[in-house]
Amino acid sequence: MLIHVGYDIGLQLHAPTPLLLLLDVHPSRRRDIVYEDVRNEPDIPVEHGLDLYGNRTQRLIAQPGSLKLSYRAVVRDSGVPEEQPWNAREIPVAELPNSAMHFLSGSRYCETDELTPLAWQLFGNVEPGFARVKAICDFVHNHIKFDYQAARSTRTAAEAYQERTGVCRDFAHLAIAFCRCLNIPAAYVNGYLGDIGVPADPAPMDFSAWFEAYIDHRWVTFDARHNIPRTGRVVIARGRDAADVAMITSFGQHYLSEFKVVCEEVNPQRAQQLTSRAA
């Protein structure tokens, strides 16, 4: 399967402004990229690097006026829906690798101290492992109503539980917090998720958020918003929560003038057209 992904993001700035971007396809998927085309207007120097979580970063200084960030890529994907490893076991804390321990603690949007009693009340008697994480997803999926108009960048997991409304990041934050309360490492993930193998959503395409839980000595993908196995996720960044993987961090004032996200399955002929256009 071939997936066409990309974005067009327009910014308006009134002064020279340093920007930190987390918009590149994650290093774990770089080998799957058939082609990519990056265009910034105006063309300004960009410094590439990696952050503490291994995500690809871009640093630049935007000048006053308009800045348009554009990206297109074709990514090869297995086309296989995500696995449901029902026999995956929960790993005792004493056996967790050091790399997973960081994902047990509370974070900016995931208040484990506040939610721990509730988590054990709701899920303490569920079979540990995949079944417990799936029970968390089922609960969050039914508890929160998706409402794009209710999006709020400051909403935390505890607030999402209380308000019972939110967007994909809120579903992810609440599920992550519950997992960590139960000593299951959980990481926040954002990236592309198109309407592949499911009915098309009439709403404009956007980036998506989901999470990964560390069970059976590996990271397993879960999505409390959609709550079904999906095909064709393309990861951009991973972190403890949305604060770690902000797609645009502006060290100064800016205004968003354009925002478009592309994620669609394409046939080889269409992929060839896109490649030729990029060349």
ZAMARGU-4260 file (C-alpha; in steps of 0.2 Angstrom, whole numbers, plus 5000, padded with zeros to 4 digits):
<rodrens>
0) 5000/5000/5000 | 5006/5018/4996 | 5000/5033/5007 | 5001/5051/5001 | 5004/5062/5016
5) 5008/5080/5019 | 5003/5098/5025 | 5002/5116/5020 | 5004/5127/5035 | 5004/5146/5033
10) 5010/5158/5047 | 5010/5177/5049 | 5024/5185/5059 | 5027/5203/5064 | 5045/5200/5070
15) 5060/5188/5067 | 5054/5173/5077 | 5063/5157/5081 | 5053/5141/5077 | 5055/5123/5082
20) 5045/5111/5071 | 5040/5093/5074 | 5033/5089/5057 | 5044/5077/5049 | 5040/5058/5047
25) 5047/5049/5062 | 5064/5040/5060 | 5056/5023/5062 | 5046/5026/5046 | 5060/5035/5036
30) 5064/5019/5027 | 5046/5017/5020 | 5047/5034/5012 | 5046/5032/4993 | 5049/5051/4990
35) 5046/5067/4999 | 5046/5085/4994 | 5049/5099/5006 | 5046/5117/5002 | 5046/5133/5012
40) 5041/5150/5005 | 5052/5160/5007 | 5066/5148/5007 | 5076/5150/5023 | 5089/5140/5032
45) 5083/5125/5042 | 5093/5116/5055 | 5088/5097/5057 | 5091/5087/5072 | 5084/5075/5085
50) 5075/5079/5101 | 5076/5069/5118 | 5063/5056/5112 | 5072/5053/5095 | 5059/5064/5085
55) 5066/5073/5070 | 5066/5092/5073 | 5068/5108/5062 | 5074/5124/5069 | 5073/5140/5059
60) 5071/5159/5061 | 5056/5165/5052 | 5056/5183/5046 | 5042/5196/5047 | 5028/5193/5035
65) 5021/5177/5028 | 5029/5159/5029 | 5022/5144/5021 | 5027/5127/5026 | 5023/5113/5013
70) 5027/5095/5013 | 5022/5080/5003 | 5028/5062/5004 | 5023/5045/4998 | 5025/5031/5011
75) 5025/5013/5009 | 5014/5003/5021 | 5010/4985/5024 | 4991/4988/5023 | 4988/4976/5037
80) 4977/4982/5051 | 4985/4985/5068 | 4987/4969/5079 | 4977/4965/5094 | 4988/4954/5104
85) 4976/4948/5117 | 4989/4937/5125 | 5001/4951/5128 | 5006/4951/5146 | 5008/4966/5158
90) 5026/4968/5163 | 5030/4971/5182 | 5038/4987/5186 | 5054/4978/5192 | 5056/4970/5175
95) 5053/4986/5164 | 5068/4993/5155 | 5075/5010/5160 | 5069/5017/5143 | 5051/5013/5148
100) 5051/5020/5166 | 5050/5038/5160 | 5033/5034/5153 | 5026/5029/5170 | 5026/5046/5178
105) 5013/5060/5178 | 5016/5074/5165 | 5009/5091/5160 | 4993/5084/5153 | 4992/5067/5162
110) 4989/5069/5181 | 4992/5052/5188 | 4991/5058/5206 | 4974/5064/5204 | 4967/5049/5194
115) 4975/5034/5202 | 4961/5030/5214 | 4948/5031/5200 | 4959/5020/5189 | 4961/5006/5201
120) 4942/5007/5205 | 4938/5006/5187 | 4951/4994/5180 | 4960/4986/5195 | 4950/4969/5193
125) 4952/4968/5175 | 4965/4955/5169 | 4982/4963/5167 | 4990/4965/5150 | 4981/4969/5134
130) 4964/4966/5141 | 4966/4979/5154 | 4973/4992/5141 | 4958/4988/5130 | 4946/4990/5144
135) 4954/5007/5147 | 4951/5012/5128 | 4933/5005/5129 | 4929/5016/5144 | 4937/5032/5137
140) 4929/5029/5120 | 4912/5029/5128 | 4915/5042/5141 | 4921/5056/5130 | 4911/5064/5116
145) 4922/5069/5101 | 4919/5088/5097 | 4931/5097/5087 | 4923/5114/5091 | 4927/5110/5110
150) 4945/5108/5107 | 4956/5117/5120 | 4975/5116/5121 | 4975/5117/5140 | 4963/5103/5143
155) 4971/5089/5154 | 4966/5071/5156 | 4957/5074/5173 | 4948/5089/5165 | 4943/5078/5150
160) 4936/5065/5162 | 4926/5078/5171 | 4920/5087/5155 | 4917/5072/5145 | 4921/5080/5128
165) 4936/5083/5118 | 4947/5079/5103 | 4959/5065/5099 | 4972/5072/5110 | 4960/5071/5125
170) 4956/5053/5122 | 4974/5049/5122 | 4979/5059/5137 | 4965/5051/5148 | 4969/5033/5142
175) 4988/5037/5145 | 4985/5043/5162 | 4974/5028/5167 | 4988/5016/5161 | 5002/5025/5171
180) 4991/5025/5186 | 4990/5006/5184 | 5009/5005/5182 | 5008/5002/5163 | 5020/5013/5153
185) 5011/5024/5140 | 5017/5036/5127 | 5008/5049/5117 | 5010/5048/5098 | 5004/5060/5084
190) 5005/5058/5066 | 4994/5055/5050 | 4979/5044/5050 | 4968/5044/5034 | 4951/5037/5031
195) 4959/5020/5024 | 4948/5005/5026 | 4934/5015/5035 | 4920/5027/5029 | 4926/5044/5024
200) 4925/5057/5037 | 4917/5073/5029 | 4927/5084/5041 | 4943/5092/5035 | 4958/5081/5037
205) 4969/5084/5052 | 4984/5077/5061 | 4979/5063/5073 | 4984/5058/5091 | 4984/5040/5099
210) 4995/5031/5111 | 5006/5016/5114 | 5007/5005/5129 | 5022/4995/5134 | 5016/4977/5137
215) 5024/4960/5133 | 5041/4970/5132 | 5036/4980/5116 | 5026/4995/5112 | 5008/4992/5106
220) 4997/5004/5097 | 4980/5009/5105 | 4968/5022/5100 | 4954/5027/5112 | 4945/5038/5100
225) 4942/5026/5086 | 4944/5011/5096 | 4946/4999/5082 | 4961/4992/5073 | 4966/5004/5059
230) 4977/5004/5044 | 4991/5016/5038 | 4996/5026/5053 | 5012/5036/5049 | 5020/5042/5065
235) 5028/5059/5066 | 5032/5061/5085 | 5032/5052/5102 | 5033/5059/5119 | 5025/5059/5136
240) 5010/5069/5131 | 5006/5083/5119 | 5018/5096/5127 | 5033/5085/5122 | 5027/5084/5104
245) 5020/5101/5099 | 5021/5102/5080 | 5025/5121/5080 | 5034/5129/5095 | 5035/5148/5092
250) 5047/5158/5102 | 5037/5174/5098 | 5020/5179/5092 | 5013/5171/5076 | 4996/5169/5068
255) 4990/5154/5058 | 4984/5159/5041 | 4983/5142/5032 | 4981/5124/5038 | 4979/5109/5027
260) 4983/5090/5030 | 4984/5077/5017 | 4983/5058/5021 | 4976/5046/5008 | 4979/5030/4999
265) 4986/5031/4982 | 4989/5019/4968 | 5006/5017/4960 | 5001/5027/4945 | 4996/5042/4956
270) 5012/5040/4966 | 5023/5041/4950 | 5014/5057/4946 | 5018/5064/4962 | 5036/5059/4961
275) 5038/5066/4944 | 5030/5083/4950 | 5042/5084/4964 | 5057/5081/4953
</rodrens>
